[in-house]
Amino acid sequence: MRGTTAPRARSAARRAAVVLIGLLVWLAPTAAPAGAVGREAVAGRAPDPVSVSASSAAGAVTSAAGCPSGPLDATRHLTGSTALTPGVFSSLASQLSVDLPFRVGATQAALPGTEARATLTNARGTLALALTSGDCAMPTLSYNGTTVSGSGTWSVVPDTTPANAYRGATGSGTFTVTSDVTPGTGKLWTLNLSGNVTLLQPQVAVAQRAFWGGINNYFTRTLSVEYRIRNTGPGDAFGVKLVDALPTDSRITRLGPVPQTLGAIPAGGSARAVVRYRVCAISCRFTATTQTFLTDALDANGHTETVPVAVVVPIAPIP
């Protein structure tokens, strides 16, 4: 009798150990605390090109005193705005506004960079440019008594407004301008801007939460994985899309849906996408290679960031 009792005792102990291990796995959380950071670096992205040509016949010009000394004895202050079609300044419809205090006199004119502004605006925010062409002592624009024309340089006016997607931008370029500066309204003006702007860039990190979503899914081994796409970069992300989340394990079949459009994700924000898989019949884990496409606030620097994410298949049909 003692010979049969000992094996039974050992068998019972083994069954108890299996149950205990299963219970511990059942209680273990299935959500990853944090995803891996995308391999693409935030720094080193190419500057965004700026190329804007705009004109309006609705400018307003007022007259004021000119420079304290020198040949530019009057100011002709032009203000106005015009609509920009999508694709000129990002993919959105935008607006270009001008605030240009031309100093004029005889045959010359100048634009002081401390005051002259061109502002590009859309639903994402504002990018202000300081325009400079000569000064009171050394005018570089032409003036014929009616029209100012010529060229100069511009630089981005610093901005740190949190809600502005163009905050933190830097950049510079050149411009050409032609404007009727006789006082009054309905004045024709044309402004062409060319140069480069460097924006704060977004970056992707991914976390996951695996769940069955119901007893039937458990029995059919249809696992749902919620991917949390986080923007850990300093810049806002636009056009975000989960392109794929393909398992590296041949026992796992990705059911979809992919791709999934997630839209815009501000810096520090996140979006979620759920992808379903047919998984193995026993408890297992696999790595999903997530691919996320995104651009910056000017819809430039579009790229796909690849982040491998470890997924643990829940052992029991818990929520």
Salt bridges, closest charged atoms under 4 A:
GLU40 OE1 - ARG45 NH1 3.63
ASP99 OD1 - HIS77 NE2 2.35
GLU115 OE2 - ARG103 NH2 2.93
GLU226 OE1 - ARG209 NE 3.64
GLU226 OE1 - ARG272 NE 3.54
ASP236 OD1 - ARG167 NH2 2.90
ASP244 OD1 - ARG254 NE 2.91
ASP249 OD2 - ARG251 NH2 2.82
ASP299 OD2 - ARG124 NH1 3.03
GLU305 OE2 - ARG45 NH2 3.76
GLU305 OE2 - HIS303 NE2 2.96
